[in-house]
Amino acid sequence: MERIVVLGGTGFIGRRLLPALRRTDRVVRVASRSPGAPADVGIEHVRCDLESGEGVDRALEGADLAYFLVHGMAEGRGFAAREKIATANFIRAARRQGVARVIYLGGLYPSGGLSAHLESRREVGLMLIEGTGALAVRAGVVVGSGGASFDILYGLCQRLPLMIAPRWLASLCQPVSIDDTVRCLAGAAAIPGGREVDLVGPDVLTYRAMLEITGFELRGRKPVMFPVPFLSPELSAHWLRLVTKVDMNVARSLVASLRHDLVAERPLLTAELGLTPAGFRESVRTALAERRRVLVPRMRAA
């Protein structure tokens, strides 16, 4: 049987990827520092710590394919150095265990000076390409209920019909839906590795336009924004943390990256797989519908 290991399988994207990977001729193994109990037949849960190296060989034993979905943004200062250590430990274990294919999910980054977050995404991807022949997938902002990026958009539009508009709202990005992200990651095993590919949707938008579309789909009207060009990245991060309840370390890392235009520059993974990605508005509608489906049962139970 084919054995697939998902490192980071308990996260937002990993949890959604698992069902897409399951087939009768596959065993899917989730490797994390805090593994849950096996919930489904065909899914194993094992404990490993990439930073210390403990349990990584055991997690990768017999693996034909490994997904590397981990990042350390939420761990605060020094996360980039810890990510390099974790990546090096993974590479050594993958070589020892003879893992044939590795797929890494990182993010879009431009050329030139980068934030610590984007520089780490770039370096981890290049390390995995050189060390394991990985396919490094550079994803745009992933839009889906439960993801940090969409939760920020949702939180701002839900709580602030009037809001300040920092300069980074004029930056460009190319968002992609969580459903298309999962479909492409699941199909990426058939794509040649040893290189970078981009995973994006069809729309190139400013963050301001994304807020306006999200606000209209959520409340039937766009939020009113007042430009505040002098708002620093640190103050922007505190503002996001206050309004949306996103983790402060994540908010700080994301805001530092928002000064860049993040659009596709590499071959498109959707094109290589023959898939047509959903537009941003459709992705938002899907995410809002899912959020409502989750919230209604909770309200009834309360």
Residue pairs with C-beta under 8 A, 6 or more apart in sequence:
1 25
1 26
1 27
2 25
2 26
2 27
2 64
2 65
3 26
3 27
3 28
3 29
3 62
3 63
3 64
3 65
4 21
4 26
4 27
4 28
4 29
4 63
4 64
4 65
4 66
4 67
5 28
5 29
5 30
5 31
5 59
5 60
5 63
5 65
5 66
5 67
5 99
6 14
6 17
6 18
6 21
6 28
6 29
6 30
6 31
6 66
6 67
6 69
7 31
7 32
7 48
7 50
7 59
7 66
7 67
7 68
7 69
7 70
7 90
8 14
8 32
8 67
8 68
8 69
8 70
8 71
9 15
9 17
9 18
9 30
9 31
9 32
9 67
9 69
10 30
10 32
10 34
10 35
10 36
11 69
11 70
12 142
12 144
12 146
12 147
12 148
12 178
13 69
13 105
13 142
13 147
13 178
13 181
13 182
13 185
14 30
14 67
14 69
16 144
16 178
16 182
17 67
17 69
17 182
17 185
17 186
18 28
18 30
18 40
18 43
20 182
20 183
20 185
20 186
21 28
21 186
22 28
22 40
22 42
22 43
24 42
26 42
27 42
27 44
28 42
28 43
28 44
29 43
29 44
29 45
29 46
29 59
29 63
30 36
30 43
30 44
30 45
30 46
31 46
31 47
31 48
31 55
31 56
31 59
31 60
32 45
32 47
32 48
33 47
33 48
33 49
34 47
35 45
35 46
35 47
36 45
37 45
38 44
38 45
46 55
46 58
46 59
47 55
48 54
48 55
48 56
48 58
48 59
49 55
49 56
50 56
50 70
50 86
50 87
50 89
50 90
51 82
51 85
51 86
51 89
52 89
53 89
53 92
53 93
56 89
56 90
56 93
57 93
57 96
57 97
59 93
60 66
60 93
60 94
60 97
60 99
61 97
62 97
63 97
63 99
64 99
64 100
64 101
65 99
65 100
65 101
65 102
65 103
65 189
66 94
66 99
66 101
66 102
66 103
67 102
67 103
67 104
67 105
67 185
68 87
68 90
68 102
68 103
68 104
68 105
68 124
68 128
68 134
69 105
70 86
71 79
71 83
71 120
71 121
72 79
72 80
72 82
72 83
72 86
72 120
73 79
73 117
73 249
73 250
73 253
73 254
74 247
74 249
74 250
75 82
75 249
76 249
79 116
79 120
79 249
79 253
80 116
80 119
80 120
80 123
83 120
83 123
83 124
84 120
84 123
84 124
84 127
87 124
87 127
87 128
87 131
88 127
88 131
90 128
91 127
91 128
91 131
91 132
94 102
94 131
94 132
95 131
95 132
99 132
101 133
101 135
101 189
101 193
102 128
102 132
102 133
102 134
102 135
102 193
103 134
103 135
103 137
103 185
103 188
103 189
103 193
104 124
104 125
104 128
104 134
104 135
104 136
104 137
105 137
105 139
105 185
106 121
106 122
106 124
106 125
106 136
106 137
106 138
106 139
107 118
107 121
107 138
107 139
107 140
107 262
108 138
108 139
108 140
108 173
108 174
108 198
108 200
108 262
108 263
108 264
108 265
109 118
109 119
109 121
109 122
109 138
109 260
109 262
110 260
110 261
110 262
110 265
114 122
114 257
114 260
115 253
115 256
115 257
115 259
115 260
116 253
116 256
117 253
117 254
117 256
117 257
118 257
118 260
121 138
125 134
125 136
125 138
125 196
126 136
128 134
128 136
129 136
129 193
129 194
129 195
129 196
133 193
133 194
134 193
134 194
135 188
135 191
135 192
135 193
135 194
135 195
135 197
136 195
136 196
136 197
137 184
137 185
137 188
137 196
137 197
137 198
137 199
137 269
138 196
138 197
138 198
138 199
138 264
138 266
139 176
139 181
139 198
139 199
139 200
140 173
140 174
140 175
140 176
140 198
140 199
140 200
140 201
140 262
140 263
140 264
141 149
141 173
141 174
141 175
141 176
141 210
141 262
142 149
142 150
142 175
142 176
142 177
142 178
142 181
143 149
143 150
143 175
143 176
143 177
143 178
143 201
143 280
143 283
143 284
143 287
144 150
144 177
144 178
144 179
144 181
144 283
144 286
144 287
144 290
145 151
145 178
145 287
145 288
145 290
145 291
145 294
147 178
148 246
148 247
148 250
148 254
149 175
149 254
150 284
150 287
151 244
151 246
152 240
152 244
152 246
152 251
152 254
153 210
153 211
153 214
153 284
154 214
154 218
154 244
154 287
154 288
154 291
155 243
155 244
155 245
155 246
156 163
156 211
156 223
156 240
156 243
156 244
157 211
157 214
157 215
157 218
157 219
157 223
158 218
158 219
159 243
159 244
160 223
160 243
161 215
161 219
161 221
161 223
161 224
162 223
162 224
162 225
162 226
163 211
163 223
163 224
163 225
163 226
164 225
164 226
164 227
164 228
164 231
164 239
165 208
165 225
165 226
165 227
165 228
166 228
166 229
166 231
166 236
167 227
167 229
167 231
167 259
168 207
168 233
168 236
168 255
168 258
168 259
169 206
169 207
169 208
169 211
169 225
170 206
170 207
170 208
171 206
171 207
171 258
171 259
171 260
171 261
171 262
172 204
172 205
172 206
172 261
172 262
172 263
173 204
173 205
173 206
173 207
173 210
173 261
173 262
173 263
174 200
174 201
174 203
174 204
174 205
174 262
174 263
174 264
175 200
175 201
175 203
175 205
175 210
175 280
175 283
176 199
176 200
176 201
176 277
176 283
177 201
177 277
177 278
177 282
177 283
177 286
177 287
178 283
178 287
179 278
179 283
179 286
180 199
180 201
180 270
180 275
180 277
180 278
180 283
181 199
183 273
183 275
184 199
184 269
184 270
184 273
184 275
187 273
187 275
188 269
188 273
190 273
191 197
191 269
191 272
191 273
195 266
195 267
196 266
197 266
197 267
197 268
197 269
197 272
198 264
198 265
198 266
198 267
198 268
198 269
199 268
199 269
199 270
200 263
200 264
200 268
200 270
200 277
201 277
201 278
201 279
201 280
201 283
202 277
202 279
203 279
203 280
204 263
205 213
205 280
207 258
208 225
210 280
211 222
211 223
211 225
212 222
212 223
213 280
213 281
213 284
214 284
215 221
215 222
215 223
216 222
217 281
217 284
217 285
217 288
218 288
231 239
233 252
233 255
233 256
233 259
234 252
236 255
237 248
237 251
237 252
237 254
237 255
237 256
238 248
238 251
240 246
240 251
240 254
240 255
241 247
241 248
241 251
244 251
270 276
270 277
278 286
